[in-house]
Amino acid sequence: MIQEISIPDSLYEQASNLAQEMQISPSDLFSLALEEYLHRHHSQKLLQSINDAYADGLDDSEQAMLEGMRRHQRQLRVVDRSTTP
């Protein structure tokens, strides 16, 4: 599908030079760059959603699970130290 966009000449020149170095067309370079940008944007939104979900802290069941994992880790360290020569 062909779409038209307007970008500054200097940006196009830089992109065109890079595309030539990469031995791809400027259109392919713009597609790759936009794909990468959209992926990063999606990842940032996902991270923000996760941060928002945990912003109010852990509930009781999550706190209990965390304490259980910490106890387990401490036990693993004790076992590891006792088996290390």
N, C-alpha and C positions, 0 to 999 in steps of 0.2 A: 504494500500500500504506500503510495506516495503522499507525503504531507509537506506543507511548506511552513518553515519557521524563520524568524528573523533573529540573527545574532550579530553582535558587533564584528566588524571586519577583522580586528586584531585577534579576536578569539577564534574566528574561522581560520585565519592564517596559522595560528599555533596548532590548531587541531589538524589542519591539512598537513603541516610538516610532520607532526607525530604519526599521522596515518601513513604517510609515505615511509617513515622509518620502520613502522610496523608491517609495512607491505599489505595494508588493507585500505579500503575506501574510506573517505571521510564519513560517509553514511554509516558504515559498520562501526567506526570509532564512536560516533555519537550514540549509536544503539548500545554498544558496550558500556559507555559511560553512563547513560541513562539507566540501564539495567542495574549497574552497580549502585548508583545513587538511590534508586527505588528500594533495592535490597537493604541498604544501610538505613534508609528512612523507616522501613518496616521494622527492622531490628530495634531501632531507637524507640519506636512506638510500643513495641512489645516489652522492652525493658522498662519503659515508663509505666506501663500497665502493671507489671509485676511489682515495681517499686510502690505504686499507689495501693496495690492490694495489701502490701505488708507495712504500709506507713503507720498503721495504728498498732503495730507490735504483734506478738504472737498470742493466739488464744490459748486456753488451758491445755487442749490436746496437743497443739504444736509445741508448747513449752515442755510438756511431759516427754514427747518424742525427742526433742532436742537434748534434754537431760539424759535420756536413755542412750542416745548416740554418744554423748560425751563419756558416760560411764563405760560403754563398750570400748571406746578408743583408749581410755585409761587402762583398761584391762589388757588390751592388745599390747600396749607399751610395756606393761609389767611382764607379760609372757615373753615378749621379744627380748627384753633385757635379761631374763633368766636363761634364755636359750643361746644368747650370744656368748661365744668363748672369751 
